[in-house]
Amino acid sequence: MASNPNAVVVIDYQDLVNNVDVSEKIEKAFGSHDHCLGLLLVNNLPPNYLALRERLLRLASVFAALPEEVKEKTVHADSRYSFGWSCGKEIMNGKPDVSKGSYYANPIMDEPETSALLQKQFPEYCHPNVWPKDDLPELEEAFKELGQFIVEVGKQVAKCCDAFVHSKLSTFSPTHLQDVIRESKTTKARLLHYYPQTESLEGEKRDDMDSWCGWHLDHGSLTGLTSAMFIEESEPGLNEIKCPDAEAGLYIRNRGQEVVKASIPRDHIAFQTGEALQLASRGLLAATPHCVRGATAPEEDPTRYATLARNTFAVFMQPSLETVVTEDGRNFGEWTKEVLDRYYDKEKEK
């Protein structure tokens, strides 16, 4: 039987830590060929991973269910909602995105930059973390522990990415991505809660391809992503269930412009390349557009998924603010402000 050219590439964690040459897999996952998904899975992870994942993803539903006035205490508008809770602030497909809520924080350090000037100039990355210490204190520890776990696995993936690109492009530092992850103060993690699919604000059924999350590119260097946890929120205990809609989930447009559904097993971590790494590697490692399709109820039972939520967690490993990322000399801090303009309504912020 012929192999599926769009199959997601999987690398064993033990191969990463034992420095096994996985260059062919890195090229297949992130490279320049048409079937490249810009996605890589790592399996055979340390045994505590599943417990860390389950603890945090369940808390996404717990936090999202808190009263609005409680969640509002963690909203930070001055950072363009890049710390604490955010819902309905991001612009997707020209409209405020109310399909999901997000909790943002730096999982590595609570105060990434002590300079008041930098905090004012780049609040999206330099503002201190905001935590619901009184209302859901366990969120902070769960968020940091899973975030730091994913970053450590990301460092192993980075070694392989660096070796591959350096072998093709001698001017590329053999430790570029490793240095980004080790030195950067801009690491940001996002705990996502996708609300159950219901009628939209206009009263129309939300069954489009990107109904849960619009098409976008990650703009950092490397993103670590857990598999999604689907929860039937009407049931006590917020237990994880198998998604009942086979069409719901993550979709990627590969370099050949074909749209492919990508599944992440619950005991794997996925890694995606971002625009900053694509620029640094001169396109040898590709960032690919992706979206999330919501669970669409059948016409004969339109309320079937009315209480089905989806939770996941992404860690964005990104260059330092001063790192030059574009050919015309713009650094990450300057360039990322332009990127954020794609997704946030500047007029609404005034």
VOROKOL-236479 format. One record per residue (C-alpha): x negated, y, z. Coordinates in steps of 0.25 Angstrom, whole numbers, plus 2048, in hexadecimal, padded with zeros to 3 digits. Layout:
<atoms>
XYZ;...
</atoms>
This chain:
<atoms>
800800800;7FB80E7FC;7F7817808;80082380A;7F782F805;7FF83880F;7FD82F81B;7F8837827;7EA83482B;7E782E838;7DA82E840;7D782684C;7D282E858;7C782585B;7C182784D;7C1836850;7BA83485E;7B082A858;7AC83384C;7B1829842;7B082F834;7BF833830;7BC83D825;7C483681B;7D0837824;7CE845827;7CD848818;7DA840816;7E1847821;7DC85681F;7D6856812;7D985C804;7E08517FD;7EF8527F9;7F3848804;7EC84F80F;7F685281B;7ED85A823;7F185082F;7E9846836;7EE83C841;7E583784D;7E982B854;7E482285F;7E382E868;7DF82D877;7EB82787F;7EF833886;7F483A87A;802835879;805839887;7FF847885;808848878;81584387F;81384C88B;812859883;81B856878;827853881;824860888;82786887B;83586487D;83586788B;830875889;83987887D;845875886;84187F890;84A88C891;847896887;8438A0892;839896897;83289488A;8328A2887;8288A4893;81E89D88A;8208A587D;8148AE879;8188B786E;80B8BF86D;8048B2869;80E8B085E;8148A5866;80789E865;80689B874;81289587D;820892877;824896869;831894862;83889B857;82C8A4855;82589D849;82989F83B;82C893832;832894825;8358A3827;83D8A0834;83A8A0843;837891846;84188D851;83F87E84E;83487C858;82E882864;81F882867;816883873;808889870;7FC889878;7ED887878;7EB87987D;7DC87B880;7DB888888;7E689088F;7DF89D88C;7D789C87E;7D28AA87E;7D08B488A;7CE8C0881;7D98C9883;7D68CF875;7D78C186E;7E38BE876;7EA8CA870;7E48C9862;7E68BA861;7F18B686B;7F58AA862;7E98A3867;7E38AB872;7EF8AD87C;7EF8A4888;7F8898888;80689988D;80C88E896;81988B89C;8128898AA;81F88A8B2;8298848A8;8228788A2;8148778A9;8118698A3;81186F895;803875897;7FC86989B;803860890;80086A885;7F186C889;7EE85D88B;7F485987D;7EE865876;7E086287B;7E2853878;7E5857869;7DA861868;7D085686D;7D584D862;7D4858858;7C585A85B;7C384C856;7CB84E84A;7C385B848;7B6854848;7BA84B83C;7C0858834;7B385F836;7AB853831;7B3852825;7B4860821;7A5862823;7A285781A;7A985E80F;7A686C812;79886E818;79B87D81D;7A6877826;7A1876834;7A0867838;7A686B845;7B0876840;7BD870845;7B786A852;7B2878855;7C087E852;7C687585C;7BB876867;7B9885867;7C788B863;7CF89286D;7DB893863;7E0884865;7EF885866;7F987A868;80887A865;81287186C;81E870863;82D86D866;83586C859;84486E85D;84E864859;85386784B;86186E84C;868878843;85F88483F;862892843;869894835;871887838;86A87F82D;86587182F;856871831;852866828;84786C820;83986681F;83386F829;83F871832;83786F83F;82A87683B;82787E82E;81C87B825;80F88182A;80087F82A;7F887E837;7EE88A837;7E4884841;7D987A83F;7DE86D844;7EC86A84A;7EE85E853;7FD859854;80484F85C;80F846856;81D84C858;825848864;834847861;83D84886C;84C84686D;84F852877;85D84E87B;857841882;851842890;842841892;83E847884;83983A87F;832839872;83A832867;83782E858;83B83984F;848834849;84783C83C;83C836833;83B84282B;83884B837;82A84F83A;81D855835;81B857826;80E85B81F;80C861811;7FF85A80C;7F5861803;7FC85B7F7;8088627FC;8108567FF;81885680C;81584A815;81C846822;81184382C;81383B838;80B83C845;80C83084E;80E83385D;80082E861;7F9835857;7F4844856;7F584B848;7EB855844;7ED860839;7E3869832;7E7878832;7E4884829;7D8889831;7D187B82F;7D587B820;7CE88881E;7C2884826;7C087781E;7C387E811;7CF87580F;7C8868811;7D286681D;7E086A81A;7EB871821;7F986C81C;80787281E;81086A827;81E86B82D;827864836;83585E832;84085E83C;84985283F;854854836;86284E83A;86A846830;87684E82A;880843831;87A84683F;87485483F;87285584E;86A84884E;85D84F851;86285A859;85A857865;84D85185E;84185A861;83385885C;82685C865;81885C860;80B863864;80086985B;7F286E85F;7EC878855;7DD878855;7D888584F;7CC88E84D;7C7899857;7CD8A7854;7C08AC84E;7BE8A0845;7BE8A4836;7C889C82F;7CB8A2821;7C28A5815;7C48B4817;7BE8B4825;7CB8B482E;7C98AD83B;7D38A4841;7D98AF84A;7DC8B883F;7E18AD835;7EA8A683F;7F28B3841;7F58B3832;7F98A4833;8038A783F;8098B2836;80F8A782E;8178A1839;81B8AD842;8238B983F;81B8C5842;8268CE841;82E8C684B;8228C8855;8238D7855;
</atoms>
